[in-house]
Amino acid sequence: MKLLLLFCCGLVGLSLADDLYTDRYDNLNIDEILENRRLLIPYVKCMLDQGRCTPEGKYLKTNVKDAMISSCLKCTDWQRKNARKVVNHLKEKEAEYWEQMKAKYDPGDVHKASYEAFLSRSD
């Protein structure tokens, strides 16, 4: 009986883990990228379909709309913290690119209230 209970708990844990985005890229040095425009802009252009993508850029691009809509529900803690950092950086220092990102991933600001609420939290 205990073995069955452990197995069921393991399946639930696997199910929950599958609902998160991969943490494969959680070792990126976000501060280094944000501080160096030469590193940052290729990621932005990848997201906007204006340039080539690294593997992590491709992965980000496939999940950014879902993350915006769901307030980063499937994000790891690291991803939530750094998503806020990146977006706030874009809003403050790369406003034109931020506007292009919003136009591409949330035309008409349909999900603006959701992602703005997420960005204002510190959890």
KOLGU-4560 file (N, C-alpha, C; in nm, 3 decimals, padded with zeros to 5 digits):
<recs>
<n_xx: 00.083 n_yy: -00.120 n_zz: 00.000 ca_xx: 00.000 ca_yy: 00.000 ca_zz: 00.000 c_xx: 00.087 c_yy: 00.126 c_zz: 00.000 mol: A seq: 1 type: MET>
<n_xx: 00.192 n_yy: 00.126 n_zz: 00.085 ca_xx: 00.281 ca_yy: 00.242 ca_zz: 00.090 c_xx: 00.348 c_yy: 00.265 c_zz: -00.044 mol: A seq: 2 type: LYS>
<n_xx: 00.386 n_yy: 00.155 n_zz: -00.110 ca_xx: 00.450 ca_yy: 00.166 ca_zz: -00.240 c_xx: 00.355 c_yy: 00.230 c_zz: -00.342 mol: A seq: 3 type: LEU>
<n_xx: 00.229 n_yy: 00.192 n_zz: -00.339 ca_xx: 00.129 ca_yy: 00.249 ca_zz: -00.429 c_xx: 00.112 c_yy: 00.398 c_zz: -00.402 mol: A seq: 4 type: LEU>
<n_xx: 00.108 n_yy: 00.436 n_zz: -00.274 ca_xx: 00.094 ca_yy: 00.577 ca_zz: -00.236 c_xx: 00.215 c_yy: 00.657 c_zz: -00.284 mol: A seq: 5 type: LEU>
<n_xx: 00.336 n_yy: 00.604 n_zz: -00.266 ca_xx: 00.457 ca_yy: 00.672 ca_zz: -00.312 c_xx: 00.456 c_yy: 00.686 c_zz: -00.464 mol: A seq: 6 type: LEU>
<n_xx: 00.413 n_yy: 00.582 n_zz: -00.534 ca_xx: 00.406 ca_yy: 00.586 ca_zz: -00.679 c_xx: 00.309 c_yy: 00.695 c_zz: -00.726 mol: A seq: 7 type: PHE>
<n_xx: 00.191 n_yy: 00.700 n_zz: -00.663 ca_xx: 00.090 ca_yy: 00.801 ca_zz: -00.699 c_xx: 00.142 c_yy: 00.942 c_zz: -00.671 mol: A seq: 8 type: CYS>
<n_xx: 00.208 n_yy: 00.961 n_zz: -00.558 ca_xx: 00.264 ca_yy: 01.092 ca_zz: -00.526 c_xx: 00.371 c_yy: 01.130 c_zz: -00.628 mol: A seq: 9 type: CYS>
<n_xx: 00.450 n_yy: 01.032 n_zz: -00.670 ca_xx: 00.552 ca_yy: 01.057 ca_zz: -00.772 c_xx: 00.490 c_yy: 01.099 c_zz: -00.903 mol: A seq: 10 type: GLY>
<n_xx: 00.380 n_yy: 01.035 n_zz: -00.942 ca_xx: 00.312 ca_yy: 01.072 ca_zz: -01.066 c_xx: 00.256 c_yy: 01.214 c_zz: -01.058 mol: A seq: 11 type: LEU>
<n_xx: 00.201 n_yy: 01.249 n_zz: -00.944 ca_xx: 00.149 ca_yy: 01.385 ca_zz: -00.927 c_xx: 00.264 c_yy: 01.485 c_zz: -00.938 mol: A seq: 12 type: VAL>
<n_xx: 00.377 n_yy: 01.454 n_zz: -00.875 ca_xx: 00.493 ca_yy: 01.541 ca_zz: -00.882 c_xx: 00.544 c_yy: 01.556 c_zz: -01.024 mol: A seq: 13 type: GLY>
<n_xx: 00.547 n_yy: 01.446 n_zz: -01.099 ca_xx: 00.590 ca_yy: 01.454 ca_zz: -01.239 c_xx: 00.492 c_yy: 01.536 c_zz: -01.321 mol: A seq: 14 type: LEU>
<n_xx: 00.365 n_yy: 01.520 n_zz: -01.293 ca_xx: 00.263 ca_yy: 01.595 ca_zz: -01.365 c_xx: 00.280 c_yy: 01.745 c_zz: -01.341 mol: A seq: 15 type: SER>
<n_xx: 00.304 n_yy: 01.783 n_zz: -01.216 ca_xx: 00.324 ca_yy: 01.925 ca_zz: -01.185 c_xx: 00.451 c_yy: 01.977 c_zz: -01.248 mol: A seq: 16 type: LEU>
<n_xx: 00.558 n_yy: 01.897 n_zz: -01.246 ca_xx: 00.685 ca_yy: 01.940 ca_zz: -01.305 c_xx: 00.671 c_yy: 01.960 c_zz: -01.454 mol: A seq: 17 type: ALA>
<n_xx: 00.589 n_yy: 01.877 n_zz: -01.520 ca_xx: 00.569 ca_yy: 01.891 ca_zz: -01.664 c_xx: 00.497 c_yy: 02.020 c_zz: -01.699 mol: A seq: 18 type: ASP>
<n_xx: 00.427 n_yy: 02.077 n_zz: -01.604 ca_xx: 00.352 ca_yy: 02.198 ca_zz: -01.629 c_xx: 00.439 c_yy: 02.324 c_zz: -01.623 mol: A seq: 19 type: ASP>
<n_xx: 00.565 n_yy: 02.311 n_zz: -01.588 ca_xx: 00.656 ca_yy: 02.424 ca_zz: -01.582 c_xx: 00.738 c_yy: 02.430 c_zz: -01.710 mol: A seq: 20 type: LEU>
<n_xx: 00.782 n_yy: 02.550 n_zz: -01.746 ca_xx: 00.877 ca_yy: 02.563 ca_zz: -01.855 c_xx: 01.007 c_yy: 02.499 c_zz: -01.811 mol: A seq: 21 type: TYR>
<n_xx: 01.087 n_yy: 02.455 n_zz: -01.907 ca_xx: 01.214 ca_yy: 02.393 ca_zz: -01.873 c_xx: 01.304 c_yy: 02.492 c_zz: -01.799 mol: A seq: 22 type: THR>
<n_xx: 01.384 n_yy: 02.438 n_zz: -01.708 ca_xx: 01.481 ca_yy: 02.524 ca_zz: -01.638 c_xx: 01.619 c_yy: 02.512 c_zz: -01.702 mol: A seq: 23 type: ASP>
<n_xx: 01.626 n_yy: 02.453 n_zz: -01.819 ca_xx: 01.752 ca_yy: 02.432 ca_zz: -01.890 c_xx: 01.831 c_yy: 02.562 c_zz: -01.909 mol: A seq: 24 type: ARG>
<n_xx: 01.763 n_yy: 02.672 n_zz: -01.925 ca_xx: 01.831 ca_yy: 02.799 ca_zz: -01.952 c_xx: 01.835 c_yy: 02.891 c_zz: -01.830 mol: A seq: 25 type: TYR>
<n_xx: 01.802 n_yy: 02.839 n_zz: -01.715 ca_xx: 01.799 ca_yy: 02.921 ca_zz: -01.594 c_xx: 01.937 c_yy: 02.961 c_zz: -01.545 mol: A seq: 26 type: ASP>
<n_xx: 02.041 n_yy: 02.920 n_zz: -01.615 ca_xx: 02.177 ca_yy: 02.959 ca_zz: -01.575 c_xx: 02.229 c_yy: 03.078 c_zz: -01.655 mol: A seq: 27 type: ASN>
<n_xx: 02.147 n_yy: 03.134 n_zz: -01.743 ca_xx: 02.189 ca_yy: 03.251 ca_zz: -01.820 c_xx: 02.217 c_yy: 03.368 c_zz: -01.726 mol: A seq: 28 type: LEU>
<n_xx: 02.320 n_yy: 03.443 n_zz: -01.756 ca_xx: 02.352 ca_yy: 03.561 ca_zz: -01.677 c_xx: 02.272 c_yy: 03.679 c_zz: -01.734 mol: A seq: 29 type: ASN>
<n_xx: 02.153 n_yy: 03.696 n_zz: -01.682 ca_xx: 02.061 ca_yy: 03.799 ca_zz: -01.732 c_xx: 02.120 c_yy: 03.939 c_zz: -01.715 mol: A seq: 30 type: ILE>
<n_xx: 02.186 n_yy: 03.964 n_zz: -01.603 ca_xx: 02.244 ca_yy: 04.097 ca_zz: -01.580 c_xx: 02.348 c_yy: 04.130 c_zz: -01.685 mol: A seq: 31 type: ASP>
<n_xx: 02.431 n_yy: 04.032 n_zz: -01.721 ca_xx: 02.533 ca_yy: 04.055 ca_zz: -01.823 c_xx: 02.469 c_yy: 04.088 c_zz: -01.957 mol: A seq: 32 type: GLU>
<n_xx: 02.362 n_yy: 04.017 n_zz: -01.990 ca_xx: 02.292 ca_yy: 04.042 ca_zz: -02.117 c_xx: 02.228 c_yy: 04.180 c_zz: -02.116 mol: A seq: 33 type: ILE>
<n_xx: 02.163 n_yy: 04.216 n_zz: -02.008 ca_xx: 02.097 ca_yy: 04.347 ca_zz: -02.001 c_xx: 02.196 c_yy: 04.463 c_zz: -02.001 mol: A seq: 34 type: LEU>
<n_xx: 02.313 n_yy: 04.442 n_zz: -01.945 ca_xx: 02.414 ca_yy: 04.549 ca_zz: -01.938 c_xx: 02.488 c_yy: 04.567 c_zz: -02.069 mol: A seq: 35 type: GLU>
<n_xx: 02.476 n_yy: 04.472 n_zz: -02.161 ca_xx: 02.550 ca_yy: 04.478 ca_zz: -02.286 c_xx: 02.451 c_yy: 04.474 c_zz: -02.402 mol: A seq: 36 type: ASN>
<n_xx: 02.427 n_yy: 04.588 n_zz: -02.460 ca_xx: 02.328 ca_yy: 04.599 ca_zz: -02.567 c_xx: 02.362 c_yy: 04.507 c_zz: -02.684 mol: A seq: 37 type: ARG>
<n_xx: 02.491 n_yy: 04.484 n_zz: -02.707 ca_xx: 02.534 ca_yy: 04.395 ca_zz: -02.815 c_xx: 02.487 c_yy: 04.251 c_zz: -02.792 mol: A seq: 38 type: ARG>
<n_xx: 02.470 n_yy: 04.213 n_zz: -02.666 ca_xx: 02.416 ca_yy: 04.081 ca_zz: -02.634 c_xx: 02.264 c_yy: 04.082 c_zz: -02.631 mol: A seq: 39 type: LEU>
<n_xx: 02.205 n_yy: 04.191 n_zz: -02.583 ca_xx: 02.061 ca_yy: 04.200 ca_zz: -02.566 c_xx: 01.984 c_yy: 04.208 c_zz: -02.697 mol: A seq: 40 type: LEU>
<n_xx: 02.026 n_yy: 04.294 n_zz: -02.786 ca_xx: 01.948 ca_yy: 04.321 ca_zz: -02.907 c_xx: 01.927 c_yy: 04.196 c_zz: -02.994 mol: A seq: 41 type: ILE>
<n_xx: 02.025 n_yy: 04.107 n_zz: -03.009 ca_xx: 01.995 ca_yy: 03.985 ca_zz: -03.086 c_xx: 01.882 c_yy: 03.901 c_zz: -03.026 mol: A seq: 42 type: PRO>
<n_xx: 01.871 n_yy: 03.897 n_zz: -02.893 ca_xx: 01.759 ca_yy: 03.826 ca_zz: -02.831 c_xx: 01.627 c_yy: 03.896 c_zz: -02.865 mol: A seq: 43 type: TYR>
<n_xx: 01.626 n_yy: 04.026 n_zz: -02.856 ca_xx: 01.505 ca_yy: 04.103 ca_zz: -02.887 c_xx: 01.466 c_yy: 04.082 c_zz: -03.033 mol: A seq: 44 type: VAL>
<n_xx: 01.564 n_yy: 04.090 n_zz: -03.122 ca_xx: 01.535 ca_yy: 04.072 ca_zz: -03.264 c_xx: 01.487 c_yy: 03.930 c_zz: -03.294 mol: A seq: 45 type: LYS>
<n_xx: 01.540 n_yy: 03.833 n_zz: -03.223 ca_xx: 01.491 ca_yy: 03.696 ca_zz: -03.237 c_xx: 01.343 c_yy: 03.692 c_zz: -03.201 mol: A seq: 46 type: CYS>
<n_xx: 01.308 n_yy: 03.751 n_zz: -03.088 ca_xx: 01.169 ca_yy: 03.751 ca_zz: -03.042 c_xx: 01.076 c_yy: 03.818 c_zz: -03.142 mol: A seq: 47 type: MET>
<n_xx: 01.129 n_yy: 03.917 n_zz: -03.214 ca_xx: 01.049 ca_yy: 03.993 ca_zz: -03.309 c_xx: 01.056 c_yy: 03.938 c_zz: -03.452 mol: A seq: 48 type: LEU>
<n_xx: 01.119 n_yy: 03.822 n_zz: -03.469 ca_xx: 01.139 ca_yy: 03.762 ca_zz: -03.602 c_xx: 01.218 c_yy: 03.854 c_zz: -03.694 mol: A seq: 49 type: ASP>
<n_xx: 01.312 n_yy: 03.929 n_zz: -03.637 ca_xx: 01.394 ca_yy: 04.020 ca_zz: -03.715 c_xx: 01.540 c_yy: 03.976 c_zz: -03.721 mol: A seq: 50 type: GLN>
<n_xx: 01.570 n_yy: 03.861 n_zz: -03.661 ca_xx: 01.707 ca_yy: 03.814 ca_zz: -03.659 c_xx: 01.713 c_yy: 03.667 c_zz: -03.624 mol: A seq: 51 type: GLY>
<n_xx: 01.835 n_yy: 03.615 n_zz: -03.627 ca_xx: 01.856 ca_yy: 03.474 ca_zz: -03.594 c_xx: 01.837 c_yy: 03.452 c_zz: -03.445 mol: A seq: 52 type: ARG>
<n_xx: 01.809 n_yy: 03.327 n_zz: -03.411 ca_xx: 01.784 ca_yy: 03.291 ca_zz: -03.271 c_xx: 01.884 c_yy: 03.188 c_zz: -03.220 mol: A seq: 53 type: CYS>
<n_xx: 01.928 n_yy: 03.207 n_zz: -03.099 ca_xx: 02.003 ca_yy: 03.105 ca_zz: -03.028 c_xx: 01.903 c_yy: 02.999 c_zz: -02.982 mol: A seq: 54 type: THR>
<n_xx: 01.949 n_yy: 02.882 n_zz: -02.937 ca_xx: 01.854 ca_yy: 02.783 ca_zz: -02.885 c_xx: 01.767 c_yy: 02.838 c_zz: -02.771 mol: A seq: 55 type: PRO>
<n_xx: 01.828 n_yy: 02.914 n_zz: -02.679 ca_xx: 01.749 ca_yy: 02.968 ca_zz: -02.570 c_xx: 01.652 c_yy: 03.076 c_zz: -02.620 mol: A seq: 56 type: GLU>
<n_xx: 01.692 n_yy: 03.152 n_zz: -02.721 ca_xx: 01.603 ca_yy: 03.250 ca_zz: -02.781 c_xx: 01.483 c_yy: 03.185 c_zz: -02.847 mol: A seq: 57 type: GLY>
<n_xx: 01.508 n_yy: 03.074 n_zz: -02.918 ca_xx: 01.397 ca_yy: 03.000 ca_zz: -02.982 c_xx: 01.299 c_yy: 02.950 c_zz: -02.877 mol: A seq: 58 type: LYS>
<n_xx: 01.352 n_yy: 02.896 n_zz: -02.768 ca_xx: 01.264 ca_yy: 02.844 ca_zz: -02.663 c_xx: 01.182 c_yy: 02.956 c_zz: -02.601 mol: A seq: 59 type: TYR>
<n_xx: 01.247 n_yy: 03.066 n_zz: -02.574 ca_xx: 01.179 ca_yy: 03.182 ca_zz: -02.516 c_xx: 01.068 c_yy: 03.230 c_zz: -02.610 mol: A seq: 60 type: LEU>
<n_xx: 01.101 n_yy: 03.239 n_zz: -02.737 ca_xx: 01.005 ca_yy: 03.287 ca_zz: -02.835 c_xx: 00.881 c_yy: 03.198 c_zz: -02.843 mol: A seq: 61 type: LYS>
<n_xx: 00.899 n_yy: 03.067 n_zz: -02.827 ca_xx: 00.783 ca_yy: 02.978 ca_zz: -02.835 c_xx: 00.695 c_yy: 02.987 c_zz: -02.711 mol: A seq: 62 type: THR>
<n_xx: 00.746 n_yy: 03.042 n_zz: -02.601 ca_xx: 00.668 ca_yy: 03.044 ca_zz: -02.477 c_xx: 00.631 c_yy: 03.183 c_zz: -02.428 mol: A seq: 63 type: ASN>
<n_xx: 00.680 n_yy: 03.287 n_zz: -02.491 ca_xx: 00.659 ca_yy: 03.422 ca_zz: -02.437 c_xx: 00.511 c_yy: 03.461 c_zz: -02.435 mol: A seq: 64 type: VAL>
<n_xx: 00.437 n_yy: 03.428 n_zz: -02.537 ca_xx: 00.295 ca_yy: 03.467 ca_zz: -02.539 c_xx: 00.219 c_yy: 03.396 c_zz: -02.428 mol: A seq: 65 type: LYS>
<n_xx: 00.243 n_yy: 03.267 n_zz: -02.411 ca_xx: 00.178 ca_yy: 03.192 ca_zz: -02.305 c_xx: 00.214 c_yy: 03.251 c_zz: -02.169 mol: A seq: 66 type: ASP>
<n_xx: 00.341 n_yy: 03.286 n_zz: -02.151 ca_xx: 00.384 ca_yy: 03.345 ca_zz: -02.023 c_xx: 00.316 c_yy: 03.479 c_zz: -01.999 mol: A seq: 67 type: ALA>
<n_xx: 00.300 n_yy: 03.559 n_zz: -02.103 ca_xx: 00.232 ca_yy: 03.688 ca_zz: -02.088 c_xx: 00.087 c_yy: 03.669 c_zz: -02.050 mol: A seq: 68 type: MET>
<n_xx: 00.021 n_yy: 03.578 n_zz: -02.118 ca_xx: -00.122 ca_yy: 03.554 ca_zz: -02.095 c_xx: -00.148 c_yy: 03.498 c_zz: -01.956 mol: A seq: 69 type: ILE>
<n_xx: -00.060 n_yy: 03.406 n_zz: -01.913 ca_xx: -00.083 ca_yy: 03.335 ca_zz: -01.787 c_xx: -00.014 c_yy: 03.400 c_zz: -01.667 mol: A seq: 70 type: SER>
<n_xx: 00.044 n_yy: 03.517 n_zz: -01.685 ca_xx: 00.121 ca_yy: 03.583 ca_zz: -01.578 c_xx: 00.234 c_yy: 03.492 c_zz: -01.529 mol: A seq: 71 type: SER>
<n_xx: 00.298 n_yy: 03.425 n_zz: -01.625 ca_xx: 00.416 ca_yy: 03.342 ca_zz: -01.596 c_xx: 00.382 c_yy: 03.225 c_zz: -01.504 mol: A seq: 72 type: CYS>
<n_xx: 00.263 n_yy: 03.171 n_zz: -01.517 ca_xx: 00.217 ca_yy: 03.063 ca_zz: -01.431 c_xx: 00.308 c_yy: 02.940 c_zz: -01.437 mol: A seq: 73 type: LEU>
<n_xx: 00.363 n_yy: 02.910 n_zz: -01.555 ca_xx: 00.448 ca_yy: 02.792 ca_zz: -01.571 c_xx: 00.596 c_yy: 02.823 c_zz: -01.549 mol: A seq: 74 type: LYS>
<n_xx: 00.627 n_yy: 02.944 n_zz: -01.507 ca_xx: 00.766 ca_yy: 02.985 ca_zz: -01.487 c_xx: 00.822 c_yy: 02.931 c_zz: -01.355 mol: A seq: 75 type: CYS>
<n_xx: 00.951 n_yy: 02.905 n_zz: -01.356 ca_xx: 01.020 ca_yy: 02.874 ca_zz: -01.231 c_xx: 01.036 c_yy: 03.006 c_zz: -01.155 mol: A seq: 76 type: THR>
<n_xx: 01.074 n_yy: 03.000 n_zz: -01.029 ca_xx: 01.096 ca_yy: 03.123 ca_zz: -00.952 c_xx: 01.201 c_yy: 03.210 c_zz: -01.021 mol: A seq: 77 type: ASP>
<n_xx: 01.308 n_yy: 03.148 n_zz: -01.069 ca_xx: 01.415 ca_yy: 03.221 ca_zz: -01.138 c_xx: 01.358 c_yy: 03.292 c_zz: -01.262 mol: A seq: 78 type: TRP>
<n_xx: 01.276 n_yy: 03.222 n_zz: -01.338 ca_xx: 01.218 ca_yy: 03.279 ca_zz: -01.459 c_xx: 01.125 c_yy: 03.396 c_zz: -01.427 mol: A seq: 79 type: GLN>
<n_xx: 01.045 n_yy: 03.383 n_zz: -01.321 ca_xx: 00.956 ca_yy: 03.493 ca_zz: -01.282 c_xx: 01.036 c_yy: 03.617 c_zz: -01.247 mol: A seq: 80 type: ARG>
<n_xx: 01.135 n_yy: 03.600 n_zz: -01.162 ca_xx: 01.219 ca_yy: 03.713 ca_zz: -01.119 c_xx: 01.286 c_yy: 03.780 c_zz: -01.239 mol: A seq: 81 type: LYS>
<n_xx: 01.341 n_yy: 03.700 n_zz: -01.327 ca_xx: 01.415 ca_yy: 03.756 ca_zz: -01.439 c_xx: 01.326 c_yy: 03.805 c_zz: -01.551 mol: A seq: 82 type: ASN>
<n_xx: 01.207 n_yy: 03.750 n_zz: -01.564 ca_xx: 01.112 ca_yy: 03.804 ca_zz: -01.662 c_xx: 01.078 c_yy: 03.948 c_zz: -01.624 mol: A seq: 83 type: ALA>
<n_xx: 01.055 n_yy: 03.970 n_zz: -01.496 ca_xx: 01.026 ca_yy: 04.106 ca_zz: -01.449 c_xx: 01.145 c_yy: 04.198 c_zz: -01.476 mol: A seq: 84 type: ARG>
<n_xx: 01.264 n_yy: 04.149 n_zz: -01.447 ca_xx: 01.385 ca_yy: 04.230 ca_zz: -01.466 c_xx: 01.402 c_yy: 04.267 c_zz: -01.614 mol: A seq: 85 type: LYS>
<n_xx: 01.384 n_yy: 04.170 n_zz: -01.703 ca_xx: 01.403 ca_yy: 04.194 ca_zz: -01.846 c_xx: 01.297 c_yy: 04.291 c_zz: -01.898 mol: A seq: 86 type: VAL>
<n_xx: 01.172 n_yy: 04.267 n_zz: -01.865 ca_xx: 01.065 ca_yy: 04.353 ca_zz: -01.917 c_xx: 01.080 c_yy: 04.495 c_zz: -01.863 mol: A seq: 87 type: VAL>
<n_xx: 01.110 n_yy: 04.509 n_zz: -01.737 ca_xx: 01.130 ca_yy: 04.644 ca_zz: -01.682 c_xx: 01.248 c_yy: 04.714 c_zz: -01.749 mol: A seq: 88 type: ASN>
<n_xx: 01.353 n_yy: 04.640 n_zz: -01.779 ca_xx: 01.467 ca_yy: 04.697 ca_zz: -01.851 c_xx: 01.423 c_yy: 04.744 c_zz: -01.990 mol: A seq: 89 type: HIS>
<n_xx: 01.350 n_yy: 04.658 n_zz: -02.061 ca_xx: 01.303 ca_yy: 04.696 ca_zz: -02.195 c_xx: 01.213 c_yy: 04.818 c_zz: -02.189 mol: A seq: 90 type: LEU>
<n_xx: 01.123 n_yy: 04.821 n_zz: -02.092 ca_xx: 01.031 ca_yy: 04.935 ca_zz: -02.080 c_xx: 01.108 c_yy: 05.065 c_zz: -02.054 mol: A seq: 91 type: LYS>
<n_xx: 01.211 n_yy: 05.059 n_zz: -01.972 ca_xx: 01.286 ca_yy: 05.179 ca_zz: -01.935 c_xx: 01.393 c_yy: 05.219 c_zz: -02.037 mol: A seq: 92 type: GLU>
<n_xx: 01.463 n_yy: 05.121 n_zz: -02.094 ca_xx: 01.580 ca_yy: 05.152 ca_zz: -02.176 c_xx: 01.565 c_yy: 05.119 c_zz: -02.324 mol: A seq: 93 type: LYS>
<n_xx: 01.468 n_yy: 05.039 n_zz: -02.358 ca_xx: 01.446 ca_yy: 04.997 ca_zz: -02.498 c_xx: 01.297 c_yy: 05.006 c_zz: -02.529 mol: A seq: 94 type: GLU>
<n_xx: 01.240 n_yy: 05.122 n_zz: -02.503 ca_xx: 01.094 ca_yy: 05.139 ca_zz: -02.513 c_xx: 01.041 c_yy: 05.106 c_zz: -02.652 mol: A seq: 95 type: ALA>
<n_xx: 01.115 n_yy: 05.140 n_zz: -02.756 ca_xx: 01.068 ca_yy: 05.111 ca_zz: -02.891 c_xx: 01.057 c_yy: 04.960 c_zz: -02.914 mol: A seq: 96 type: GLU>
<n_xx: 01.155 n_yy: 04.886 n_zz: -02.867 ca_xx: 01.149 ca_yy: 04.740 ca_zz: -02.879 c_xx: 01.037 c_yy: 04.682 c_zz: -02.793 mol: A seq: 97 type: TYR>
<n_xx: 01.017 n_yy: 04.739 n_zz: -02.675 ca_xx: 00.907 ca_yy: 04.692 ca_zz: -02.589 c_xx: 00.773 c_yy: 04.711 c_zz: -02.658 mol: A seq: 98 type: TRP>
<n_xx: 00.754 n_yy: 04.825 n_zz: -02.724 ca_xx: 00.629 ca_yy: 04.849 ca_zz: -02.796 c_xx: 00.611 c_yy: 04.749 c_zz: -02.909 mol: A seq: 99 type: GLU>
<n_xx: 00.721 n_yy: 04.716 n_zz: -02.978 ca_xx: 00.713 ca_yy: 04.616 ca_zz: -03.086 c_xx: 00.678 c_yy: 04.478 c_zz: -03.030 mol: A seq: 100 type: GLN>
<n_xx: 00.737 n_yy: 04.445 n_zz: -02.914 ca_xx: 00.707 ca_yy: 04.316 ca_zz: -02.851 c_xx: 00.559 c_yy: 04.309 c_zz: -02.813 mol: A seq: 101 type: MET>
<n_xx: 00.508 n_yy: 04.416 n_zz: -02.753 ca_xx: 00.366 ca_yy: 04.416 ca_zz: -02.715 c_xx: 00.278 c_yy: 04.402 c_zz: -02.838 mol: A seq: 102 type: LYS>
<n_xx: 00.312 n_yy: 04.473 n_zz: -02.946 ca_xx: 00.233 ca_yy: 04.467 ca_zz: -03.068 c_xx: 00.234 c_yy: 04.326 c_zz: -03.127 mol: A seq: 103 type: ALA>
<n_xx: 00.345 n_yy: 04.257 n_zz: -03.118 ca_xx: 00.355 ca_yy: 04.122 ca_zz: -03.173 c_xx: 00.284 c_yy: 04.019 c_zz: -03.086 mol: A seq: 104 type: LYS>
<n_xx: 00.308 n_yy: 04.024 n_zz: -02.956 ca_xx: 00.261 ca_yy: 03.918 ca_zz: -02.867 c_xx: 00.129 c_yy: 03.950 c_zz: -02.797 mol: A seq: 105 type: TYR>
<n_xx: 00.088 n_yy: 04.075 n_zz: -02.798 ca_xx: -00.041 ca_yy: 04.113 ca_zz: -02.739 c_xx: -00.103 c_yy: 04.228 c_zz: -02.817 mol: A seq: 106 type: ASP>
<n_xx: -00.137 n_yy: 04.201 n_zz: -02.943 ca_xx: -00.197 ca_yy: 04.308 ca_zz: -03.023 c_xx: -00.329 c_yy: 04.354 c_zz: -02.959 mol: A seq: 107 type: PRO>
<n_xx: -00.346 n_yy: 04.482 n_zz: -02.951 ca_xx: -00.467 ca_yy: 04.537 ca_zz: -02.891 c_xx: -00.466 c_yy: 04.540 c_zz: -02.739 mol: A seq: 108 type: GLY>
<n_xx: -00.352 n_yy: 04.506 n_zz: -02.678 ca_xx: -00.337 ca_yy: 04.508 ca_zz: -02.531 c_xx: -00.444 c_yy: 04.424 c_zz: -02.461 mol: A seq: 109 type: ASP>
<n_xx: -00.483 n_yy: 04.312 n_zz: -02.521 ca_xx: -00.586 ca_yy: 04.226 ca_zz: -02.464 c_xx: -00.544 c_yy: 04.170 c_zz: -02.327 mol: A seq: 110 type: VAL>
<n_xx: -00.416 n_yy: 04.136 n_zz: -02.313 ca_xx: -00.367 ca_yy: 04.074 ca_zz: -02.190 c_xx: -00.285 c_yy: 04.170 c_zz: -02.103 mol: A seq: 111 type: HIS>
<n_xx: -00.290 n_yy: 04.297 n_zz: -02.134 ca_xx: -00.208 ca_yy: 04.395 ca_zz: -02.065 c_xx: -00.232 c_yy: 04.396 c_zz: -01.914 mol: A seq: 112 type: LYS>
<n_xx: -00.356 n_yy: 04.392 n_zz: -01.872 ca_xx: -00.386 ca_yy: 04.395 ca_zz: -01.728 c_xx: -00.321 c_yy: 04.278 c_zz: -01.656 mol: A seq: 113 type: ALA>
<n_xx: -00.323 n_yy: 04.162 n_zz: -01.720 ca_xx: -00.266 ca_yy: 04.042 ca_zz: -01.660 c_xx: -00.115 c_yy: 04.054 c_zz: -01.645 mol: A seq: 114 type: SER>
<n_xx: -00.044 n_yy: 04.089 n_zz: -01.753 ca_xx: 00.102 ca_yy: 04.093 ca_zz: -01.740 c_xx: 00.149 c_yy: 04.215 c_zz: -01.663 mol: A seq: 115 type: TYR>
<n_xx: 00.076 n_yy: 04.324 n_zz: -01.666 ca_xx: 00.115 ca_yy: 04.440 ca_zz: -01.584 c_xx: 00.100 c_yy: 04.409 c_zz: -01.436 mol: A seq: 116 type: GLU>
<n_xx: -00.005 n_yy: 04.334 n_zz: -01.401 ca_xx: -00.022 ca_yy: 04.293 ca_zz: -01.260 c_xx: 00.093 c_yy: 04.201 c_zz: -01.219 mol: A seq: 117 type: ALA>
<n_xx: 00.130 n_yy: 04.109 n_zz: -01.307 ca_xx: 00.243 ca_yy: 04.020 ca_zz: -01.279 c_xx: 00.372 c_yy: 04.102 c_zz: -01.260 mol: A seq: 118 type: PHE>
<n_xx: 00.395 n_yy: 04.198 n_zz: -01.348 ca_xx: 00.518 ca_yy: 04.277 ca_zz: -01.341 c_xx: 00.526 c_yy: 04.360 c_zz: -01.212 mol: A seq: 119 type: LEU>
<n_xx: 00.413 n_yy: 04.399 n_zz: -01.158 ca_xx: 00.413 ca_yy: 04.483 ca_zz: -01.038 c_xx: 00.431 c_yy: 04.403 c_zz: -00.909 mol: A seq: 120 type: SER>
<n_xx: 00.411 n_yy: 04.272 n_zz: -00.915 ca_xx: 00.430 ca_yy: 04.188 ca_zz: -00.797 c_xx: 00.578 c_yy: 04.159 c_zz: -00.774 mol: A seq: 121 type: ARG>
<n_xx: 00.611 n_yy: 04.112 n_zz: -00.655 ca_xx: 00.751 ca_yy: 04.078 ca_zz: -00.626 c_xx: 00.766 c_yy: 03.936 c_zz: -00.575 mol: A seq: 122 type: SER>
<n_xx: 00.666 n_yy: 03.852 n_zz: -00.597 ca_xx: 00.671 ca_yy: 03.714 ca_zz: -00.547 c_xx: 00.775 c_yy: 03.633 c_zz: -00.614 mol: A seq: 123 type: ASP>
</recs>
